[in-house]
Amino acid sequence: MKTNTFLLCITLFVWLAAAQAASARNMVVAVSPYYPPDEARRHSIALLKQLTELNQGSRVTLIDGYNLSIIGEFTIPDNPAYNNPKARLGVNREAVAALKRFADRAVMPGSEGHPAVAGAVRLPQLLRYVANNFNHDGRLNVIVLGSPFYDDPKEPAFSMTNGRFPSDGHLFASQGKTPFGAAGQSGLLKNITLHIGYGSDRIMQGDRHGYFVKRFWTLYMEALGGKLGGFVADVPTLFRRVSLDGAPPAHDFRPVKSNKLEMIILNPVENRQSIFERPVSKTVLPQAQVVRAERVQIGISWACALCDLDLYAQAMPGAPVLYFGRTVTTHGRYWKDYRNSPQPTNGFETIGFDVPLDLRTLTIAVNFYEGEAPQGISGEVRLSVDGHTYASTFHISATTGNKGRSVLEAMESGSANQPQSIIINPLRVLGL
């Protein structure tokens, strides 16, 4: 009986050791080539420190996470003789030298033709590269040390700079339409767990921004059959979590199905009262402020929880229209206002102008993009001028959305030519 128990313990020990070694060997670490030179060297030194602390038997492939090329392979022999950092660095001289050369060739973010994001990594392409070139029949951990903000100068419409992040609609589109597309590839990242160490919480534009970025990458991984494990600023914490090989954290994120390829911007000011929470002014706006209105903001809200409305605004005839497809112009910017933050869907549409406007030439339009409303949709439009906020109701008679078709054309003509769109006169909102 004792012999059988002893054999069982030996078998269990061997199995656990093999499982740990297998887990350790299945590791890819991607780094970014986009840092200032001194910072790039600090990152490479910090990474080598983490690599020397991995378990015996670990085999790590180092990858350029933007250009998708292998830098080198760092291995820790399963031998007690290599149980100290000096010995581990010595046996990996080639990988250490390769990582040093990589750091020495770092490119300054924002250089002509290069991404503006420090630590830029082309995460969707990187994950597809790993899926197609590395065996992931068993567990494969992919550690990304860099920014979670996608930024490719060749695809500016999908950049996550300036606080933007993709809407859920990207997840339901094909890769041909958006780099974040996941349609038809539900098993691509099977058995792959992604861990992102982004270095500093200061890169996030507030807690809500960090929440939505993490939410998107979690849903993206799951749409492709993988999991998001760590999503933290502190890199040593990330490596510790990977070494423990625990299950990815639980979450309550659920994708909202849509075909709208929107890059969302949150309310840029989190701690001040939003336009939807301010008291409505009864003061008549003087004519001088109508002609030269400063600090102009426009917002729309509506009651249909499963409907998506879009706000459009044009500062003057011929000016570029601000809306979800063009979030920043020389005149202002568009964003989402999530009143019950954090909230994953139905953020109210808001546009703010950075330059004085003549409200007589301002054009405002509202479009019923998606959803069903048997009685049509009623909502409220708010217009704020130099701290005074005015409100008016609107009603769209259409019962279904039109995916935003012909809205820009309708604005340019100055009239709504379809039941899903209405043009709102800003002077009516002001009660003039």
C-alpha positions as CSV (number, residue, x, y, z in Angstrom):
1,M,0.0,0.0,0.0
2,K,2.9,2.4,1.0
3,T,4.6,1.5,-2.3
4,N,1.5,2.3,-4.3
5,T,1.1,5.6,-2.5
6,F,4.8,6.4,-3.1
7,L,4.5,5.7,-6.8
8,L,1.4,7.8,-7.0
9,C,3.1,10.7,-5.4
10,I,6.1,10.3,-7.8
11,T,3.7,10.2,-10.8
12,L,1.9,13.3,-9.6
13,F,5.1,15.2,-9.0
14,V,6.4,14.3,-12.5
15,W,3.0,15.3,-14.0
16,L,3.0,18.7,-12.2
17,A,6.6,19.4,-13.1
18,A,5.9,18.6,-16.8
19,A,2.7,20.7,-16.8
20,Q,4.6,23.6,-15.3
21,A,7.5,23.3,-17.8
22,A,5.0,23.0,-20.7
23,S,3.3,26.2,-19.5
24,A,6.5,28.0,-19.0
25,R,7.9,27.1,-22.4
26,N,4.7,28.4,-24.2
27,M,5.6,32.0,-23.9
28,V,5.9,34.9,-26.3
29,V,7.0,38.4,-25.2
30,A,6.4,41.3,-27.6
31,V,8.1,44.6,-27.2
32,S,7.8,47.9,-29.0
33,P,10.4,49.7,-31.1
34,Y,8.9,53.1,-30.4
35,Y,10.5,54.8,-27.4
36,P,13.0,57.5,-26.8
37,P,16.5,56.0,-26.8
38,D,17.1,56.1,-23.0
39,E,13.7,54.8,-22.2
40,A,14.1,51.9,-24.7
41,R,17.3,50.9,-22.9
42,R,15.6,51.0,-19.5
43,H,12.8,48.8,-20.8
44,S,15.2,46.2,-22.2
45,I,17.2,46.1,-18.9
46,A,13.9,45.7,-16.9
47,L,12.7,43.0,-19.3
48,L,16.0,41.0,-18.9
49,K,15.6,41.1,-15.2
50,Q,12.1,39.6,-15.5
51,L,13.3,36.9,-17.9
52,T,16.1,35.8,-15.5
53,E,13.5,35.3,-12.8
54,L,11.4,32.8,-14.8
55,N,11.1,29.2,-13.9
56,Q,13.6,26.6,-15.0
57,G,12.7,25.1,-18.4
58,S,11.2,28.4,-19.6
59,R,11.6,29.2,-23.3
60,V,10.6,32.7,-24.4
61,T,10.5,34.0,-27.9
62,L,11.1,37.8,-28.1
63,I,9.2,39.6,-30.9
64,D,9.1,43.1,-32.3
65,G,5.4,43.7,-31.6
66,Y,5.1,46.4,-34.3
67,N,7.1,45.0,-37.3
68,L,6.3,41.4,-36.4
69,S,9.8,40.0,-36.5
70,I,11.6,37.7,-34.1
71,I,14.3,39.4,-32.0
72,G,15.7,36.3,-30.3
73,E,15.0,33.4,-28.0
74,F,15.7,33.4,-24.2
75,T,15.8,30.0,-22.6
76,I,16.5,28.9,-19.0
77,P,17.9,25.3,-19.0
78,D,16.2,22.9,-16.7
79,N,19.4,22.5,-14.7
80,P,20.3,23.8,-11.1
81,A,23.6,25.1,-12.5
82,Y,21.6,27.9,-14.1
83,N,19.8,29.0,-11.0
84,N,21.1,32.5,-10.8
85,P,20.7,35.6,-13.1
86,K,24.4,35.7,-14.1
87,A,24.4,32.2,-15.4
88,R,21.1,32.7,-17.1
89,L,22.3,35.8,-18.9
90,G,25.5,34.0,-19.9
91,V,23.7,31.1,-21.6
92,N,21.6,33.6,-23.5
93,R,24.3,35.9,-24.8
94,E,22.9,36.0,-28.3
95,A,19.4,37.0,-27.1
96,V,20.8,39.6,-24.7
97,A,22.9,41.1,-27.5
98,A,19.9,41.0,-29.9
99,L,17.6,42.8,-27.4
100,K,20.3,45.4,-26.8
101,R,20.6,46.1,-30.6
102,F,16.8,46.3,-30.8
103,A,16.8,48.9,-28.0
104,D,19.6,50.9,-29.7
105,R,17.6,51.0,-32.9
106,A,14.5,52.4,-31.1
107,V,12.5,55.0,-33.1
108,M,11.2,58.2,-31.5
109,P,7.4,58.1,-31.4
110,G,5.9,60.7,-33.7
111,S,8.7,60.6,-36.3
112,E,7.5,61.1,-39.8
113,G,5.8,58.0,-41.1
114,H,5.8,56.4,-37.7
115,P,3.1,56.0,-34.9
116,A,2.7,58.9,-32.4
117,V,2.1,56.5,-29.5
118,A,5.0,55.6,-27.3
119,G,5.3,51.9,-26.9
120,A,3.2,51.3,-30.1
121,V,2.3,47.7,-30.9
122,R,0.1,46.5,-33.7
123,L,-1.8,44.2,-31.4
124,P,-4.4,42.7,-33.8
125,Q,-1.7,41.9,-36.4
126,L,0.7,40.6,-33.7
127,L,-1.9,38.2,-32.3
128,R,-2.7,36.9,-35.8
129,Y,1.1,36.5,-36.4
130,V,1.5,34.5,-33.2
131,A,-1.6,32.3,-34.0
132,N,-0.2,31.4,-37.4
133,N,3.4,30.9,-36.5
134,F,3.4,29.4,-33.0
135,N,2.0,26.1,-31.7
136,H,-1.0,26.8,-29.4
137,D,-2.5,23.3,-29.2
138,G,-1.7,23.8,-25.5
139,R,-1.7,26.9,-23.4
140,L,0.3,29.8,-24.9
141,N,0.9,33.0,-22.9
142,V,1.5,36.1,-25.0
143,I,3.0,39.0,-23.0
144,V,2.8,42.5,-24.6
145,L,5.0,45.1,-23.1
146,G,3.8,48.3,-24.7
147,S,0.8,50.5,-25.3
148,P,-2.7,49.1,-25.7
149,F,-3.5,51.9,-28.1
150,Y,-3.5,50.8,-31.7
151,D,-1.8,53.5,-34.0
152,D,-0.8,52.8,-37.5
153,P,-0.1,55.8,-39.8
154,K,-1.4,53.7,-42.7
155,E,-4.8,53.3,-41.0
156,P,-5.4,56.7,-39.3
157,A,-9.2,56.1,-39.2
158,F,-8.6,53.3,-36.7
159,S,-6.1,55.1,-34.5
160,M,-6.6,54.9,-30.7
161,T,-4.7,58.1,-30.1
162,N,-6.3,61.0,-28.2
163,G,-8.5,58.8,-26.1
164,R,-10.3,56.9,-28.9
165,F,-11.2,53.3,-28.7
166,P,-13.2,51.0,-31.0
167,S,-16.9,50.4,-30.6
168,D,-18.3,46.8,-30.3
169,G,-19.3,47.0,-34.0
170,H,-15.7,46.3,-35.1
171,L,-15.9,42.9,-33.5
172,F,-18.7,41.8,-35.8
173,A,-17.0,43.1,-39.0
174,S,-14.4,41.3,-41.1
175,Q,-10.7,42.0,-40.9
176,G,-10.9,43.5,-44.4
177,K,-13.1,46.3,-43.0
178,T,-11.3,47.0,-39.8
179,P,-8.1,45.8,-38.2
180,F,-10.2,44.9,-35.1
181,G,-12.5,42.6,-37.2
182,A,-13.2,39.2,-35.7
183,A,-16.1,37.9,-37.9
184,G,-15.7,34.3,-39.0
185,Q,-12.5,33.6,-37.0
186,S,-13.9,32.4,-33.6
187,G,-11.1,29.9,-33.1
188,L,-8.1,31.8,-34.2
189,L,-6.7,32.5,-30.7
190,K,-7.8,29.3,-29.1
191,N,-5.7,28.5,-26.0
192,I,-3.9,31.8,-26.2
193,T,-4.0,34.1,-23.2
194,L,-2.9,37.7,-23.7
195,H,-1.3,39.8,-20.9
196,I,-0.7,43.5,-21.5
197,G,1.8,45.5,-19.4
198,Y,1.5,49.1,-20.5
199,G,3.9,50.7,-18.1
200,S,2.0,53.6,-16.6
201,D,-1.6,54.5,-15.7
202,R,-0.9,58.0,-16.8
203,I,-1.4,57.0,-20.4
204,M,-5.1,56.5,-19.7
205,Q,-7.4,59.6,-19.8
206,G,-9.1,58.8,-16.5
207,D,-10.6,55.6,-15.0
208,R,-13.4,55.4,-17.5
209,H,-11.0,55.4,-20.5
210,G,-8.9,52.6,-18.9
211,Y,-12.2,50.6,-18.3
212,F,-13.3,50.8,-21.9
213,V,-9.9,50.0,-23.3
214,K,-9.6,46.9,-21.2
215,R,-13.2,46.0,-22.0
216,F,-12.6,46.1,-25.7
217,W,-9.4,44.0,-25.7
218,T,-11.2,41.5,-23.4
219,L,-14.1,41.1,-25.9
220,Y,-11.7,41.1,-28.9
221,M,-9.7,38.2,-27.4
222,E,-12.9,36.2,-26.6
223,A,-14.4,36.9,-30.1
224,L,-11.3,35.1,-31.5
225,G,-11.4,32.3,-29.0
226,G,-8.7,33.6,-26.6
227,K,-8.6,35.2,-23.2
228,L,-7.3,38.4,-21.7
229,G,-5.3,37.7,-18.6
230,G,-3.4,40.6,-17.1
231,F,-4.0,44.2,-18.1
232,V,-1.9,46.3,-15.7
233,A,0.7,49.1,-15.7
234,D,3.2,47.3,-13.5
235,V,5.3,44.9,-15.5
236,P,6.8,42.9,-12.5
237,T,3.2,42.3,-11.3
238,L,2.3,41.0,-14.7
239,F,5.1,38.5,-14.8
240,R,4.2,37.3,-11.4
241,R,0.7,36.6,-12.5
242,V,1.8,34.8,-15.5
243,S,4.2,32.6,-13.4
244,L,1.3,31.6,-11.2
245,D,-0.6,30.5,-14.3
246,G,-4.0,31.3,-12.9
247,A,-7.2,31.6,-14.7
248,P,-8.1,34.9,-16.4
249,P,-10.1,37.2,-14.2
250,A,-13.9,37.0,-14.3
251,H,-15.8,39.9,-15.9
252,D,-19.3,40.9,-16.9
253,F,-18.5,42.4,-20.3
254,R,-21.0,41.6,-23.0
255,P,-20.6,42.8,-26.7
256,V,-23.4,44.8,-28.1
257,K,-24.1,43.7,-31.6
258,S,-23.8,46.4,-34.3
259,N,-22.3,47.1,-37.7
260,K,-21.2,50.6,-36.8
261,L,-17.5,51.0,-37.1
262,E,-17.1,53.9,-34.6
263,M,-14.0,55.1,-32.8
264,I,-15.4,56.4,-29.6
265,I,-14.2,59.4,-27.6
266,L,-15.3,59.8,-24.0
267,N,-16.3,63.1,-22.4
268,P,-12.9,64.8,-22.1
269,V,-13.7,66.3,-18.7
270,E,-14.7,63.7,-16.2
271,N,-15.0,65.8,-13.0
272,R,-17.2,68.6,-14.2
273,Q,-20.9,68.7,-14.8
274,S,-21.8,67.4,-18.2
275,I,-24.2,69.3,-20.5
276,F,-26.9,66.7,-19.7
277,E,-26.7,67.5,-15.9
278,R,-26.6,71.3,-16.0
279,P,-29.7,73.4,-15.2
280,V,-31.6,74.8,-18.2
281,S,-31.2,78.5,-18.5
282,K,-34.2,80.9,-18.8
283,T,-32.1,83.8,-19.8
284,V,-32.5,85.1,-23.3
285,L,-29.2,85.0,-25.1
286,P,-28.1,88.5,-26.3
287,Q,-27.8,89.0,-30.0
288,A,-24.1,89.7,-29.6
289,Q,-23.6,86.2,-28.3
290,V,-25.7,84.7,-31.1
291,V,-23.3,86.2,-33.6
292,R,-20.2,85.3,-31.7
293,A,-20.9,82.4,-29.4
294,E,-18.1,81.0,-27.4
295,R,-17.6,77.6,-25.6
296,V,-20.4,76.1,-27.7
297,Q,-21.5,72.5,-26.8
298,I,-24.3,70.4,-28.3
299,G,-25.7,67.2,-26.8
300,I,-28.5,64.9,-27.5
301,S,-30.2,62.3,-25.2
302,W,-33.0,59.9,-25.8
303,A,-35.1,57.3,-24.0
304,C,-34.9,54.2,-26.2
305,A,-32.3,52.0,-24.6
306,L,-31.8,49.8,-27.6
307,C,-31.7,52.6,-30.2
308,D,-28.6,54.4,-31.4
309,L,-28.9,58.1,-32.4
310,D,-26.1,60.1,-33.9
311,L,-25.4,63.8,-33.6
312,Y,-23.9,65.8,-36.5
313,A,-22.8,69.5,-36.4
314,Q,-21.3,71.8,-39.0
315,A,-19.8,75.1,-37.8
316,M,-20.6,76.9,-41.0
317,P,-21.3,76.1,-44.7
318,G,-18.3,74.3,-46.2
319,A,-16.8,73.4,-42.9
320,P,-16.1,69.7,-42.1
321,V,-18.9,68.0,-40.3
322,L,-18.2,66.6,-36.8
323,Y,-19.8,63.2,-36.1
324,F,-18.7,59.7,-35.0
325,G,-16.8,59.2,-38.3
326,R,-14.9,62.5,-37.9
327,T,-14.2,63.1,-34.3
328,V,-11.7,66.0,-34.5
329,T,-11.6,69.1,-36.8
330,T,-10.0,72.5,-36.5
331,H,-13.3,73.7,-35.1
332,G,-13.9,71.2,-32.3
333,R,-14.4,67.5,-31.3
334,Y,-17.0,64.9,-30.9
335,W,-17.3,62.5,-27.9
336,K,-19.5,60.2,-26.0
337,D,-20.9,61.2,-22.6
338,Y,-21.6,58.2,-20.3
339,R,-23.6,59.6,-17.5
340,N,-23.7,56.4,-15.5
341,S,-20.0,55.6,-15.8
342,P,-18.7,53.1,-16.5
343,Q,-21.4,52.0,-18.9
344,P,-20.6,50.0,-22.1
345,T,-23.3,51.2,-24.4
346,N,-25.6,54.1,-25.4
347,G,-23.4,56.9,-24.5
348,F,-25.1,60.2,-25.3
349,E,-23.6,62.1,-28.2
350,T,-21.8,65.4,-27.6
351,I,-20.0,67.9,-29.7
352,G,-17.9,70.8,-28.4
353,F,-16.4,73.7,-30.4
354,D,-13.1,75.3,-29.6
355,V,-13.6,78.4,-31.7
356,P,-16.3,81.1,-31.6
357,L,-19.3,80.4,-33.8
358,D,-22.1,82.4,-35.5
359,L,-25.1,80.4,-34.4
360,R,-27.0,81.6,-37.4
361,T,-24.7,79.5,-39.7
362,L,-24.4,76.4,-37.3
363,T,-26.1,73.3,-38.7
364,I,-27.2,70.5,-36.3
365,A,-28.6,67.2,-37.4
366,V,-29.7,64.0,-35.6
367,N,-29.9,60.6,-37.3
368,F,-31.6,57.4,-36.1
369,Y,-28.7,55.0,-36.9
370,E,-29.8,51.6,-35.4
371,G,-32.6,49.9,-33.5
372,E,-36.3,49.7,-33.5
373,A,-38.9,52.2,-32.1
374,P,-42.5,51.4,-32.9
375,Q,-43.6,54.9,-32.0
376,G,-40.6,56.7,-33.3
377,I,-38.0,58.3,-31.0
378,S,-38.3,61.3,-28.9
379,G,-35.3,63.0,-27.4
380,E,-33.8,66.2,-26.1
381,V,-31.2,68.4,-27.7
382,R,-29.1,70.8,-25.5
383,L,-27.1,73.7,-26.6
384,S,-24.7,75.4,-24.3
385,V,-23.2,78.8,-25.0
386,D,-20.6,80.3,-22.6
387,G,-21.9,78.3,-19.7
388,H,-25.7,78.9,-20.3
389,T,-27.5,75.8,-21.3
390,Y,-30.7,75.7,-23.4
391,A,-32.9,72.7,-24.2
392,S,-35.5,71.6,-26.8
393,T,-37.3,68.4,-27.6
394,F,-37.2,66.6,-31.0
395,H,-39.0,63.6,-32.5
396,I,-37.9,61.2,-35.3
397,S,-40.9,59.5,-36.8
398,A,-39.0,56.5,-38.3
399,T,-39.4,53.2,-36.5
400,T,-36.0,51.7,-37.6
401,G,-32.6,53.0,-38.2
402,N,-30.9,53.6,-41.5
403,K,-27.2,53.0,-40.7
404,G,-26.4,56.6,-41.3
405,R,-27.1,56.6,-45.0
406,S,-27.1,60.0,-46.8
407,V,-26.9,62.1,-43.6
408,L,-23.9,64.1,-44.7
409,E,-25.6,64.8,-48.0
410,A,-28.7,66.0,-46.2
411,M,-26.7,68.4,-44.0
412,E,-25.0,69.8,-47.0
413,S,-28.3,70.5,-48.7
414,G,-29.7,72.0,-45.5
415,S,-32.7,69.7,-45.2
416,A,-33.6,66.2,-44.0
417,N,-34.5,64.1,-47.0
418,Q,-35.4,60.9,-45.1
419,P,-37.6,60.0,-42.0
420,Q,-34.5,58.9,-40.0
421,S,-32.9,62.3,-40.0
422,I,-33.9,65.8,-38.8
423,I,-32.2,69.2,-39.1
424,I,-32.4,71.2,-35.9
425,N,-32.3,75.0,-36.0
426,P,-30.0,76.2,-33.1
427,L,-32.0,79.4,-32.8
428,R,-35.1,77.4,-32.0
429,V,-33.3,75.6,-29.2
430,L,-32.4,79.0,-27.8
431,G,-36.0,80.1,-28.0
432,L,-35.3,82.9,-30.5
